[in-house]
Amino acid sequence: MNRGSSTRPGAVLSAAALALAGLASCAGPPAGGPPAVPTVVPTARWSADTTSDATAAPPPAPTPAGALAETLAVERAVGQRAALDGHAPSGSLTVAHRTAGTTWFLWSTQPGDLCVGSYTHGSSVTGCTPARDLPSGTSPALGSVYGPAMITDVQWLSLFVAEGEEVSGLSCDGVPLDVTEVSRTGPADRPRIVYSFTAPWMTNGTLHADTLRQRSPAADALLIPKPSGQQGDFMRTCS
């Protein structure tokens, strides 16, 4: 399980690109492979607002001298877009994931919703999981927040939250997945931690999680709903 320095809680969101953008901005699979798959999020809990600027030129490649200025400009644009969409951040934004052309951001709103947005060359998308749908109560729990979203020809991105426990490993039918801590809030003995993971398929079903609860090993299950109307070799149902 990775814990990148750019994804610490409260960290100012990265530089690459995301005034809240393309949940499904990635190119489709190569010729001869599975059909292109749109981004899928749990429709019952997710509302997306999309804006695009067809005339926007791709942002220049960051340089050491311009990286900070670009980061601040993207963060400002993301915050403004979020406010217009009714998802105004209650604090700073955090980088959730980054590819060559897109950066995904995570933030919380004043009512406690968890929001994700991406920015790709002038196109933006934002959406939130309402606070009522997040894990709560006294028992440790895991809950899906975002995804799976196609981010490359052969990769899908998902985000989930852990309430009252830390995740040290995640797998689908014994296949380990690359998990990265995105943000951590709350008291040390009962943190709320958001993680991202990538998989070579559109993941759904029940994933096995190795966790720590007050430093004691435990196990939990992460349920990712199956996207409606989607089928093909690019999907994998975990059990």
DOZA-275991 format. One record per residue (C-alpha): residue number from 1; residue in one letter; x, y, z. Coordinates in Angstrom, 3 decimals, decimal comma, m for minus. Example, Ala and Ser with C-alpha at 12.3 -4.5 7.8 and 13.67 -1.06 7.14 Angstrom:
BEGIN
1 A 12,300 m4,500 7,800
2 S 13,670 m1,060 7,140
! end
This chain:
BEGIN
1 M 0,000 0,000 0,000
2 N 1,530 3,264 m1,145
3 R 1,423 6,571 0,695
4 G 2,722 9,223 m1,709
5 S 3,889 12,545 m0,398
6 S 1,617 14,389 m2,822
7 T m1,445 12,740 m1,368
8 R m1,122 13,615 2,293
9 P m4,274 15,080 3,902
10 G m4,738 18,757 3,189
11 A m2,067 18,775 0,553
12 V m2,585 21,347 m2,154
13 L m3,703 19,522 m5,219
14 S m1,168 18,636 m7,792
15 A m0,209 20,345 m10,892
16 A m1,220 18,224 m13,772
17 A m4,697 19,070 m14,623
18 L m8,064 19,126 m12,986
19 A m10,401 21,953 m12,628
20 L m12,667 18,998 m12,096
21 A m12,677 17,113 m15,232
22 G m13,034 14,064 m17,282
23 L m14,310 11,167 m15,265
24 A m14,238 9,412 m18,590
25 S m11,720 11,494 m20,468
26 C m9,429 8,603 m21,308
27 A m9,121 7,056 m24,709
28 G m10,877 3,798 m25,465
29 P m9,194 0,419 m25,833
30 P m6,987 m0,270 m28,841
31 A m8,407 m1,776 m32,051
32 G m9,242 m5,408 m31,646
33 G m9,644 m5,073 m27,856
34 P m12,807 m4,671 m25,801
35 P m15,133 m1,785 m26,733
36 A m14,579 1,615 m25,211
37 V m16,248 1,862 m21,813
38 P m17,669 5,070 m20,377
39 T m16,884 6,090 m16,843
40 V m19,241 4,445 m14,400
41 V m20,088 5,635 m10,920
42 P m22,843 4,462 m8,589
43 T m25,741 6,350 m10,196
44 A m27,881 6,235 m7,065
45 R m25,307 8,194 m5,120
46 W m23,513 10,247 m7,724
47 S m24,509 13,379 m9,549
48 A m22,161 14,836 m12,113
49 D m22,010 18,306 m13,600
50 T m20,021 18,596 m16,796
51 T m18,580 21,607 m18,543
52 S m16,249 21,712 m21,468
53 D m14,431 24,253 m23,539
54 A m13,826 22,926 m27,035
55 T m11,559 25,856 m27,844
56 A m9,262 25,363 m24,856
57 A m5,723 24,501 m25,850
58 P m3,918 21,691 m24,027
59 P m1,983 23,075 m21,067
60 P 1,774 23,443 m21,566
61 A 4,004 20,795 m20,124
62 P 5,067 21,871 m16,629
63 T 8,600 23,083 m16,112
64 P 10,482 23,494 m12,838
65 A 9,989 27,247 m13,035
66 G 6,292 27,081 m13,927
67 A 5,150 24,042 m11,957
68 L 4,063 25,966 m8,865
69 A 2,180 28,598 m10,853
70 E 0,410 25,895 m12,845
71 T m0,522 24,011 m9,680
72 L m2,052 27,136 m8,125
73 A m3,940 27,989 m11,314
74 V m5,423 24,497 m11,605
75 E m6,387 24,411 m7,930
76 R m8,094 27,780 m8,239
77 A m10,011 26,669 m11,335
78 V m11,097 23,444 m9,631
79 G m12,360 25,293 m6,583
80 Q m14,310 27,749 m8,712
81 R m15,893 24,964 m10,759
82 A m16,823 23,069 m7,613
83 A m18,516 26,127 m6,149
84 L m20,506 26,701 m9,347
85 D m21,628 23,064 m9,299
86 G m22,805 23,359 m5,698
87 H m19,895 21,306 m4,354
88 A m17,848 24,065 m2,723
89 P m14,846 22,631 m0,813
90 S m14,811 23,168 2,936
91 G m11,010 23,025 2,922
92 S m8,151 22,361 0,563
93 L m8,264 19,922 m2,345
94 T m6,166 16,772 m2,458
95 V m4,796 14,952 m5,474
96 A m6,443 11,544 m5,693
97 H m4,781 10,248 m8,863
98 R m2,877 11,536 m11,845
99 T m2,174 10,417 m15,388
100 A m0,328 12,188 m18,184
101 G m3,420 14,135 m19,229
102 T m5,776 14,142 m16,243
103 T m5,664 14,751 m12,526
104 W m8,399 13,650 m10,137
105 F m9,093 15,692 m7,013
106 L m10,810 14,842 m3,744
107 W m12,425 17,236 m1,271
108 S m15,140 17,487 1,363
109 T m18,053 19,906 1,521
110 Q m19,462 21,619 4,591
111 P m22,365 19,101 4,845
112 G m19,801 16,275 4,843
113 D m20,163 15,021 1,268
114 L m17,078 13,497 m0,354
115 C m16,488 14,882 m3,844
116 V m14,275 13,948 m6,765
117 G m13,498 16,027 m9,815
118 S m11,138 15,864 m12,752
119 Y m9,710 18,320 m15,245
120 T m8,478 17,461 m18,722
121 H m7,562 20,076 m21,309
122 G m10,489 22,365 m20,506
123 S m13,118 19,694 m19,820
124 S m14,339 19,217 m16,269
125 V m16,647 16,946 m14,266
126 T m17,518 16,963 m10,571
127 G m19,635 14,663 m8,433
128 C m20,201 13,820 m4,783
129 T m21,176 10,934 m2,549
130 P m23,633 12,380 0,001
131 A m22,656 12,209 3,652
132 R m25,685 9,973 4,345
133 D m24,234 7,291 2,042
134 L m20,787 7,236 3,657
135 P m19,872 4,730 6,394
136 S m20,907 5,977 9,820
137 G m21,585 4,692 13,305
138 T m19,302 2,997 15,784
139 S m18,280 m0,050 13,730
140 P m15,339 0,082 11,304
141 A m16,505 m0,042 7,695
142 L m15,492 0,414 4,060
143 G m17,524 2,167 1,368
144 S m17,176 2,884 m2,331
145 V m16,859 6,576 m3,221
146 Y m16,025 6,749 m6,929
147 G m15,531 4,556 m9,962
148 P m14,602 2,371 m11,584
149 A m13,495 4,944 m14,146
150 M m11,468 4,081 m17,236
151 I m8,203 6,034 m17,056
152 T m6,088 4,257 m19,700
153 D m6,677 1,584 m22,304
154 V m6,037 m1,083 m19,683
155 Q m6,637 0,572 m16,305
156 W m9,624 1,518 m14,179
157 L m9,595 3,799 m11,138
158 S m11,759 3,522 m8,016
159 L m11,842 5,410 m4,713
160 F m13,180 4,157 m1,410
161 V m13,334 5,307 2,196
162 A m12,325 3,449 5,347
163 E m14,001 4,523 8,571
164 G m12,277 3,519 11,800
165 E m9,696 1,233 10,199
166 E m6,663 1,330 7,943
167 V m6,299 m0,765 4,801
168 S m2,997 m2,574 4,369
169 G m3,984 m4,669 1,373
170 L m6,795 m5,150 m1,136
171 S m7,437 m8,043 m3,493
172 C m9,948 m9,437 m5,944
173 D m10,177 m13,242 m5,830
174 G m6,608 m13,399 m4,562
175 V m5,204 m10,910 m7,088
176 P m3,579 m8,001 m5,174
177 L m4,468 m4,465 m6,231
178 D m2,360 m1,326 m6,008
179 V m3,815 0,765 m3,147
180 T m2,742 4,324 m2,325
181 E m3,787 6,478 0,617
182 V m5,274 9,755 m0,621
183 S m6,363 11,579 2,531
184 R m6,706 11,076 6,278
185 T m8,932 13,038 8,645
186 G m10,407 12,611 12,106
187 P m8,888 11,391 15,377
188 A m5,879 9,089 15,370
189 D m7,776 6,250 17,019
190 R m10,658 6,421 14,535
191 P m9,519 8,020 11,289
192 R m11,468 8,445 8,082
193 I m9,123 7,487 5,254
194 V m9,803 7,701 1,535
195 Y m7,890 5,306 m0,712
196 S m7,546 4,895 m4,446
197 F m6,809 1,701 m6,301
198 T m6,272 0,773 m9,915
199 A m7,111 m2,505 m11,607
200 P m6,630 m3,967 m15,103
201 W m10,396 m4,469 m15,347
202 M m13,639 m2,708 m14,450
203 T m13,954 m4,079 m10,935
204 N m17,198 m4,886 m9,183
205 G m18,433 m7,271 m6,526
206 T m16,846 m7,966 m3,143
207 L m13,134 m7,255 m2,643
208 H m11,153 m8,604 0,303
209 A m9,370 m6,024 2,471
210 D m6,663 m6,606 5,048
211 T m7,072 m3,925 7,686
212 L m5,732 m2,619 10,982
213 R m8,123 m1,611 13,752
214 Q m6,296 0,190 16,542
215 R m3,128 m1,567 15,366
216 S m4,728 m5,025 15,470
217 P m4,974 m7,049 12,222
218 A m8,486 m7,576 10,895
219 A m10,304 m8,273 7,651
220 D m13,138 m6,494 5,914
221 A m14,985 m6,491 2,604
222 L m15,392 m3,654 0,089
223 L m18,516 m3,864 m2,047
224 I m18,420 m2,164 m5,447
225 P m21,783 m2,192 m7,217
226 K m21,936 m3,725 m10,674
227 P m22,497 m1,042 m13,330
228 S m25,822 m1,491 m15,062
229 G m25,751 m2,257 m18,767
230 Q m22,042 m3,089 m18,821
231 Q m20,617 m6,439 m19,837
232 G m17,531 m7,759 m21,551
233 D m14,053 m9,118 m20,993
234 F m12,987 m5,787 m19,500
235 M m15,172 m6,458 m16,439
236 R m14,370 m8,603 m13,428
237 T m16,733 m9,565 m10,640
238 C m14,909 m10,269 m7,380
239 S m16,290 m12,643 m4,783
! end
